[in-house]
């Protein structure tokens, strides 16, 4: 257990990470982190008697903050660097962000971009004690990461998990994090939009993202977004801002994605991706160039599950010129597919081992037919 100093890197851009923990300098610039209040002062403030005249809404927000703040942590990302004159190696802080305790075993969940590019990580609990953390697993496609610290179980306070599938616009939400390095800051607002999409650090699309007007600033990345009862409904991830500060448009990865992926990261250290075994798919570039709908099957391995399902890949000459189109997947379980991202999202929603119903055409203008295939883990 150690207590290093650190700086928060404010991510700048039009759509940007609320705290740029990654190594990409185009997404981050240094900003000094103000000193945090002492643990004693923080505890006294959080447990102070409530003043008279508070509204029921205020009492509820205070109650939620006091119950959930002990679950929120501050993460510092260090990167190994080399002194050009002495050639000595040293660890330099390159970013920071927020996170929250997932379980009593010491697992901590945050955004991938908070730990991206780092070589060493430290997690500071609400009592101000800091622990060196190991990266258990990451999911860049969903901007998720799981760390683990060796802290006593009685010091770890996991959050209560909620659901994001039944959220409604206008619902009250609360966010706790460490914006600009300030310790345990609460902001409130409402759900401003649902079904939004974000681009993950890997370039993949994150669907069904929550939009909120609760202020989310650099340093809030990886912190929890909660409903009015204090249940976790999302992980604060990005803000829309030309200046790097909150402009009233923040985005959170929905908890339903998190609860599906975090156990996989803890158990397997990676995300197991479902796919059609034995099939590969043509790049979306060709769909744009030839103006066709759906995802074209490029190759099918002989004797594979894709072959057994009757899927056919495109045919090319020895010189690589297209001879004939194969199959096009235009829907999965009745939901239209327009890109490979749509296809991957549909497979992820179904999961490994699920049997899905594909609507397929032979060539871009062929007659639709249905094919059933069992999804397997991508190798």
ChimeraX attribute file (.defattr): number of C-alpha atoms within 10 A of each C-alpha:
attribute: neighborCount
match mode: 1-to-1
recipient: residues
	/A:1	14
	/A:2	11
	/A:3	13
	/A:4	12
	/A:5	10
	/A:6	21
	/A:7	22
	/A:8	30
	/A:9	30
	/A:10	29
	/A:11	32
	/A:12	24
	/A:13	17
	/A:14	12
	/A:15	19
	/A:16	25
	/A:17	36
	/A:18	37
	/A:19	36
	/A:20	34
	/A:21	34
	/A:22	24
	/A:23	18
	/A:24	13
	/A:25	14
	/A:26	11
	/A:27	19
	/A:28	25
	/A:29	17
	/A:30	14
	/A:31	15
	/A:32	12
	/A:33	19
	/A:34	13
	/A:35	11
	/A:36	13
	/A:37	13
	/A:38	11
	/A:39	14
	/A:40	11
	/A:41	9
	/A:42	17
	/A:43	15
	/A:44	10
	/A:45	11
	/A:46	16
	/A:47	11
	/A:48	9
	/A:49	8
	/A:50	10
	/A:51	7
	/A:52	6
	/A:53	8
	/A:54	10
	/A:55	8
	/A:56	9
	/A:57	10
	/A:58	11
	/A:59	14
	/A:60	15
	/A:61	20
	/A:62	15
	/A:63	16
	/A:64	19
	/A:65	21
	/A:66	16
	/A:67	14
	/A:68	20
	/A:69	22
	/A:70	20
	/A:71	24
	/A:72	29
	/A:73	29
	/A:74	28
	/A:75	34
	/A:76	28
	/A:77	29
	/A:78	23
	/A:79	18
	/A:80	14
	/A:81	14
	/A:82	12
	/A:83	9
	/A:84	8
	/A:85	6
	/A:86	7
	/A:87	9
	/A:88	9
	/A:89	11
	/A:90	11
	/A:91	14
	/A:92	18
	/A:93	21
	/A:94	27
	/A:95	33
	/A:96	35
	/A:97	34
	/A:98	34
	/A:99	32
	/A:100	30
	/A:101	25
	/A:102	23
	/A:103	16
	/A:104	15
	/A:105	15
	/A:106	20
	/A:107	23
	/A:108	30
	/A:109	28
	/A:110	29
	/A:111	33
	/A:112	27
	/A:113	30
	/A:114	34
	/A:115	30
	/A:116	22
	/A:117	18
	/A:118	22
	/A:119	15
	/A:120	18
	/A:121	23
	/A:122	25
	/A:123	29
	/A:124	23
	/A:125	23
	/A:126	21
	/A:127	14
	/A:128	18
	/A:129	14
	/A:130	21
	/A:131	20
	/A:132	20
	/A:133	24
	/A:134	18
	/A:135	20
	/A:136	19
	/A:137	22
	/A:138	26
	/A:139	21
	/A:140	18
	/A:141	16
	/A:142	23
	/A:143	26
	/A:144	27
	/A:145	29
	/A:146	27
	/A:147	26
	/A:148	24
	/A:149	22
	/A:150	13
	/A:151	19
	/A:152	10
	/A:153	11
	/A:154	7
	/A:155	15
	/A:156	22
	/A:157	21
	/A:158	19
	/A:159	21
	/A:160	14
	/A:161	17
	/A:162	19
	/A:163	16
	/A:164	20
	/A:165	13
	/A:166	6
	/A:167	15
	/A:168	13
	/A:169	13
	/A:170	12
	/A:171	13
	/A:172	18
	/A:173	24
	/A:174	26
	/A:175	27
	/A:176	31
	/A:177	31
	/A:178	30
	/A:179	28
	/A:180	24
	/A:181	27
	/A:182	17
	/A:183	25
	/A:184	23
	/A:185	15
	/A:186	19
	/A:187	16
	/A:188	19
	/A:189	16
	/A:190	18
	/A:191	21
	/A:192	19
	/A:193	19
	/A:194	19
	/A:195	11
	/A:196	14
	/A:197	15
	/A:198	22
	/A:199	16
	/A:200	20
	/A:201	19
	/A:202	13
	/A:203	11
	/A:204	16
	/A:205	17
	/A:206	20
	/A:207	19
	/A:208	19
	/A:209	22
	/A:210	28
	/A:211	25
	/A:212	29
	/A:213	21
	/A:214	25
	/A:215	21
	/A:216	35
	/A:217	27
	/A:218	32
	/A:219	33
	/A:220	34
	/A:221	34
	/A:222	38
	/A:223	31
	/A:224	33
	/A:225	29
	/A:226	27
	/A:227	24
	/A:228	17
	/A:229	15
	/A:230	24
	/A:231	19
	/A:232	23
	/A:233	26
	/A:234	28
	/A:235	30
	/A:236	33
	/A:237	34
	/A:238	30
	/A:239	33
	/A:240	21
	/A:241	21
	/A:242	13
	/A:243	13
	/A:244	23
	/A:245	20
	/A:246	19
	/A:247	16
	/A:248	17
	/A:249	18
	/A:250	27
	/A:251	32
	/A:252	25
	/A:253	30
	/A:254	27
	/A:255	23
	/A:256	16
	/A:257	21
	/A:258	20
	/A:259	13
	/A:260	14
	/A:261	19
	/A:262	24
	/A:263	14
	/A:264	16
	/A:265	21
	/A:266	19
	/A:267	11
	/A:268	12
	/A:269	17
	/A:270	17
	/A:271	20
	/A:272	17
	/A:273	15
	/A:274	23
	/A:275	24
	/A:276	21
	/A:277	19
	/A:278	18
	/A:279	19
	/A:280	16
	/A:281	18
	/A:282	17
	/A:283	14
	/A:284	18
	/A:285	10
	/A:286	12
	/A:287	17
	/A:288	11
	/A:289	8
	/A:290	10
	/A:291	10
	/A:292	16
	/A:293	18
	/A:294	24
	/A:295	26
	/A:296	30
	/A:297	24
	/A:298	19
	/A:299	20
	/A:300	23
	/A:301	16
	/A:302	11
	/A:303	10
	/A:304	15
	/A:305	19
	/A:306	26
	/A:307	18
	/A:308	13
	/A:309	14
	/A:310	13
	/A:311	24
	/A:312	21
	/A:313	24
	/A:314	20
	/A:315	15
	/A:316	13
	/A:317	9
	/A:318	8
	/A:319	6
	/A:320	8
	/A:321	9
	/A:322	11
	/A:323	11
	/A:324	12
	/A:325	19
	/A:326	21
	/A:327	25
	/A:328	30
	/A:329	29
	/A:330	23
	/A:331	22
	/A:332	21
	/A:333	14
	/A:334	12
	/A:335	14
	/A:336	17
	/A:337	22
	/A:338	17
	/A:339	21
	/A:340	17
	/A:341	16
	/A:342	20
	/A:343	22
	/A:344	17
	/A:345	18
	/A:346	20
	/A:347	21
	/A:348	18
	/A:349	13
	/A:350	16
	/A:351	20
	/A:352	18
	/A:353	13
	/A:354	15
	/A:355	15
	/A:356	19
	/A:357	16
	/A:358	22
	/A:359	23
	/A:360	25
	/A:361	21
	/A:362	21
	/A:363	20
	/A:364	22
	/A:365	11
	/A:366	13
	/A:367	10
	/A:368	18
	/A:369	11
	/A:370	14
	/A:371	16
	/A:372	15
	/A:373	20
	/A:374	18
	/A:375	22
	/A:376	20
	/A:377	14
	/A:378	12
	/A:379	8
